[in-house]
């Protein structure tokens, strides 16, 4: 029998958004527990998580696939927990009159250097001036005219019109047209130094947590609502459906191909410094 002192402490770092809250609801509220493990949830914006993962700070973390290219030696991808835009994704917005203007040379607010949104925008239009702005301030900056356009992630994809700006490009839509693949935005990684047995057990519980949310949707949505910034109940439901779906419970072969293609295209475009082949942990169906 385990005592608290013997429990393995696992930090799970993720963003304070309704989709991540939905995914980790069962573990955060102890709907699922493991007698030998203690899960601690760290909530931070995705760019901070990317930077912490570069330092190996947390045992498990949500990261951008762009950042994964720099993390692959220390972390392996879990086969669950992905945020994938199936024909939709981060959007570029700007004043209405700017829609017809090319993005080349324009000052565009981005939510972080290591975000997949930034990588995708570089593939879409490499010749823009990036201005790093916290993701939840980008719409303010665009509306104020401080930048020419903004790259919007998270719930801003549903609420941007209320700021008086218009969509210039949907990068997930563009990526689908270009490759025929969904756009993989972020995934969960686990640190290799935990050892394969612990890695597999932690991965098992994370997948169980996602499955619990999907099968107890109403209660998981009610919990996720506490993390939704200015969204209606209908928008929360829609946003969670966008990013917690069949790709989240288990990467499809198509989603895995999409990750590899994104990293390869990033390397060929000179945005990612080396060719990285994604590596996915295999986790058991039961423990």
Steps between C-alpha positions, in 0.01 A plus 500: 500500500630845407523786745499865396877509548545217253281654234664611180438871448415587140459859390262541207536843343234629264336823394209651700253457214168327482623227264793403724280526810254261334781254422645497852173532691496141623855518637470854638179418690622149595228318312790269412784423740801274516612382845865541407484841331422855595413735214563873534357732236701804393307755294686739272469653153637286218807709427606484867445123490714477187783687672474293818508182294820620333645493854343160581301656784196270510453127470201545267419812304280628223730648235473641152616271221733779391667482843510119486768527233730636774384255769511161334819382671355558848130426443292253302148570371211333678260332255209701644425859592559663162329819389444463127314738271317295239466762227516791745764645728666824607375799309655825386275799563524868421295813435236447234677720245817287531347176373612547140855605588780240497654405837859533377683774688217562745536509879306204631445425869575134575429309824858373535809412304470126567129464427379287212288796394824693439653209306186464286494873427868490396413221258202699371692830468865506608557872447312665784626682810412307815401690815470266799193585709328291771226304323221664701617852407529454124146607415548814711816586308333445161193701598722784628698506174829423678565222247380440145351159574485236772537121515217366716495172693271356769152645547580814301434286193130515594476854643721716275212666313382667821823703487411655167765309304469263207658168407783527248603132496418173677827307519329166564288546191806600296698201631218259408487643147879476469557154648164327534582456868372643827720758673655361822542787745604356833555172678592356836857389560651294780858510623710203402695485827190374685569157354276304268277340766403828666467671163251238384300513823474880493402486133231246583342729760509803272322306227247377758441860608426607142269202453321584825436856382366381166265249667393741779474802274254711699693491827834547324359800310368648825853479643655636179265801514704629793796542263317663209581867456183679394342209314133407505402142588442435130845636410667292772335188360608593147857584602541173692359308200758670278799386703392199709388235254599167345851634430539584871419155633737335254698641209373363173758395240398817313571719806841336547581565135393860550745546791785357292405716200482817710845441649644409161355808331625713789850363452497547124381859546783571744264564793586178686878448541519125438294217359306337784296184463219492758523215751182379671493300822293183490275469804303198623123458482498385861734507801 
